[in-house]
């Protein structure tokens, strides 16, 4: 434990916990005072609480060893700065293949966290998409896109449900568009109407059912990813669906 004299000097800090049995870092945190040591105390004092982190600590203690603790940065002036440093360390370690046991990804991860340079470029200044030459539908997803959105969540948001006319039968490719930028491209294999049991199916009661496409990633159209198609939508257009080359 840190003495009161040390606590009064080190201010906020960011720390790491390492498993001495495997020599791997398993947790990154931030705190003040003796926060870095609190996890080991929790593992002993709260035997009924089971988490991956606490179970790892109990295994280490049962082996007769102690959790290795390291201060990555100390003397941090504010909690806001400590949050930012903690999140950056978490992202860096995960990029390097570390499987951390943090429940949260880190403060600001969704908006300012780990992202490929090509995606970051598209967030601030997406290049204009190449000319669309095949029968395509552009769908503006209502769910907020972030670089951390999983492929399955993005597909769920993009595939349905849409008010579609007969032109859908000609569609070969579907673009998932968020804030005017293409975030995924799918090859459409079939369409189906929304039915009982589907997500938000109640919205179609007494109305013409909406449609969803079945599809797969169109890797040969990857040149459209992270490019802007904002110019293809008319100013003020409320319809989230835009057909291209389907007449």
Residue pairs with C-beta under 8 A, 6 or more apart in sequence:
1 34
1 37
2 10
2 33
2 34
2 37
7 32
7 33
7 34
9 75
10 71
10 74
10 75
11 32
11 74
11 75
11 76
11 77
12 30
12 31
12 32
12 74
12 75
12 76
12 77
12 78
12 79
12 81
12 82
13 30
13 31
13 32
13 36
13 71
13 72
13 73
13 74
13 75
13 76
13 82
14 28
14 29
14 30
14 71
14 72
14 73
14 74
14 76
14 82
14 85
14 86
14 89
15 28
15 29
15 30
15 31
15 35
15 36
15 69
15 70
15 71
15 72
16 25
16 27
16 28
16 29
16 69
16 70
16 72
16 89
17 25
17 26
17 27
17 28
17 29
17 36
17 39
17 57
17 67
17 68
17 69
17 70
18 24
18 25
18 26
18 67
18 68
18 69
18 70
19 25
19 26
19 56
19 60
19 67
19 68
20 60
20 65
20 66
20 67
20 68
21 59
21 60
21 63
21 65
24 98
25 93
25 98
25 100
26 53
26 56
26 99
26 100
26 101
27 39
27 53
27 100
27 101
27 102
28 72
28 86
28 89
28 90
28 93
28 100
28 102
29 35
29 36
29 39
29 86
29 102
30 79
30 82
30 83
30 85
30 86
31 38
31 82
36 69
36 71
37 69
39 53
39 54
39 57
39 67
40 57
40 61
40 66
40 67
42 49
42 54
43 54
43 57
43 58
43 61
44 58
44 61
46 54
51 101
51 103
52 101
53 101
53 102
56 101
57 67
60 66
60 67
61 67
72 85
72 89
73 85
76 82
76 85
83 106
83 107
83 108
84 107
84 108
86 106
86 107
87 105
87 106
87 107
87 108
87 109
87 112
87 113
88 106
90 100
90 102
90 105
90 106
90 109
91 105
91 106
91 109
91 113
91 114
93 100
94 100
94 114
95 114
105 113
105 148
106 113
109 148
110 146
110 148
111 146
113 147
113 148
114 147
114 148
115 123
115 147
116 147
118 226
119 147
119 226
120 147
121 226
122 181
122 226
122 227
122 228
123 147
123 181
126 180
126 181
126 226
126 227
126 228
127 226
127 227
127 228
128 227
128 228
128 231
129 182
129 224
129 227
129 228
129 229
129 232
130 223
130 224
130 227
132 224
132 229
132 232
132 244
132 245
133 245
134 172
134 173
134 245
135 170
135 171
135 172
135 173
135 243
135 244
135 245
135 246
136 171
136 172
136 173
136 174
136 175
136 243
136 244
136 245
136 246
137 167
137 168
137 171
137 173
137 174
137 175
137 188
137 241
137 242
137 243
137 244
137 246
138 174
138 175
138 177
138 229
138 232
138 233
138 241
138 242
138 243
138 244
139 158
139 162
139 174
139 175
139 176
139 177
139 240
139 241
139 242
140 177
140 178
140 233
140 240
140 241
140 242
141 154
141 157
141 158
141 176
141 177
141 178
141 183
141 240
142 157
142 240
143 153
143 157
144 178
145 154
145 157
145 178
145 179
145 183
149 183
151 184
151 217
154 176
154 183
154 184
155 176
155 184
155 186
156 199
157 176
158 174
158 176
158 184
158 186
159 174
159 186
159 212
159 213
159 214
159 215
160 194
160 198
160 199
160 210
160 211
160 212
160 213
161 194
161 198
161 199
161 200
161 203
161 204
161 210
161 211
161 212
162 210
162 211
162 212
162 240
162 241
163 208
163 210
163 211
163 241
164 191
164 210
164 211
164 241
167 243
167 246
167 247
168 191
168 211
168 213
169 191
170 246
171 188
171 213
171 243
171 246
172 187
172 188
173 185
173 186
173 187
173 188
173 218
173 221
174 185
174 186
174 188
174 213
174 215
175 182
175 184
175 185
175 224
175 229
176 182
176 183
176 184
176 185
176 186
177 183
177 229
180 228
180 229
180 230
180 233
181 226
181 227
181 228
181 229
181 230
182 224
182 225
182 226
182 227
182 228
182 229
183 225
183 226
184 217
184 225
185 217
185 218
185 221
185 222
185 224
185 225
186 213
186 215
186 216
186 217
186 218
187 215
187 216
187 217
187 218
187 221
188 213
188 214
188 215
189 213
189 214
189 215
189 216
190 213
190 214
191 211
191 212
191 213
191 214
192 211
192 212
192 214
193 209
193 210
193 211
194 201
194 204
194 209
194 210
194 211
194 212
195 201
195 209
198 212
203 210
204 210
232 242
232 244
233 242
